[in-house]
């Protein structure tokens, strides 16, 4: 019976990984590069401003840990700098700060999903531990009457693009999904690590010595 409980639980855990990349693209002939200053820019609605700040901060922090000079947009640009449709203003603001790389984080979709957590299932291997009926009855009723329940979590669908401002082109793009199973801070942390590792894996970034970035 333990196996019957373990299988659906394992399937649930696998399907609800905090963050995972579903597809990615890299421009041809791209080689790993040591960027001097990377901007991390989140593109979310005003209702998700708290999450945007956390995502930007965690991604910038993870890039710094890798040895890069990375800056979260919320730390250097006032609200309203990046307005939909005003590309000239955004381009001028980024160039003025001396960035040579931009990593954008766009929230494409957000939806609620329900999941089922099974109740406690009887383990028949414990039956011979109880010599008296009352002990057996009390223990076993506790096991079989612990009900399962439905929970709800938010699924986020993201698009990430990396722009080389020297080449003036996008050189990397990825779609990913994540769940806020515990908290937005945990989501931002796991998501940041996932994206930074993938940028290295796809030969967009190199792993410079930290002293080189200072």
Order of alpha helices (4+ residues) and beta strands (2+ residues): alpha-beta-beta-alpha-beta-alpha-alpha-beta-alpha-beta-beta-alpha-alpha
